[in-house]
Amino acid sequence: MTQQLFAQNATKILKSDESVLGLAVGGSWLSNEIDEFSDLDLILVTKEKLSTDKSKMLQYASRLGDLISAFTGEHVGEPRVLICLYDKPLLHVDIKFLTLDEFSLRVENPMLLIDRDNQLQQILDQTEAKFPLPDYQWIEDRFWTWMHYALLKIGRGEYLEALDFFGFLRMVVFGPLLHIKNNNLPRGVRKVESQLPAKDFNLLKGTIAEYNKTSLITALENTIALYKNLSGDLYTENIKQNKKAEDAVMQYLAKIKHSRSE
């Protein structure tokens, strides 16, 4: 595969660099799910902290292939990642620049390609990977206000904003909760098409609307029904649910549903 050839070449290039303590690969490589559409997730561990200096990050990335575009990952909350596009062949590669101390905080155990003096393996042996789980109370505290917000957009005829908001809910709430229900890692809506049973996937698709009021209202009703089912399945009695907010929003839903469309 293209990704494997790139990783092998990067290993050859960086192995003799004394400032490089390690190179590792994660993501779909670890689960043997790489296909022609996969990107490559590399972790570069260096003696010097490079993630505060984009020019140095670019210097390393440029050594690994025909780099035609690169930018840092602030938009996904990870400025230490350089998101790269290489050519000949065209390939998306994410390179996370870490120091040895930073390597211990991770969401998975990567495969080591370079490990100078066995330092990375020692960290893997002594620490545990932890994937961040959604905070159920955080979701519950916001959910009914979110529903009211969506109804405001629908009521005003701002259908595109409402459509975008449903996408946000799928990424932040429903994808993760459905994955957890099915014993998967809560990676947003990643691979829901293949990792969720048909019944759950169809419930998720029920939150997708067309550009009209009737469809948006139906999607919102499906959204509420799905949330109530998932919260019933996953939440414990320690999660404080806001019945007063729920009742008020449901009344407002009935009002918007029966008002005249623009």
Protein Blocks (a to p, Z undefined) as FASTA:
>chain_A
ZZlmmmmmmmmmmmmmmkbnbdcdehjllnopacfkbccddddddfbdfklmmklmmmmm
mmnmccfbdcdfklnopakbccdddehiadddddddddfklmmpccbdcddfbdghhlmm
mmmmmpccddddddfklmmmmmmmmmmmmmmmmmnopamlmmmmmmmmmmmmmmmmmmmm
nopacehjghklmmpcfklmmmmmmmpccddfklmmmmmmmmmmmmmmmmmmmpcfklcc
dfklmmmmmmmmmmmmmmccZZ
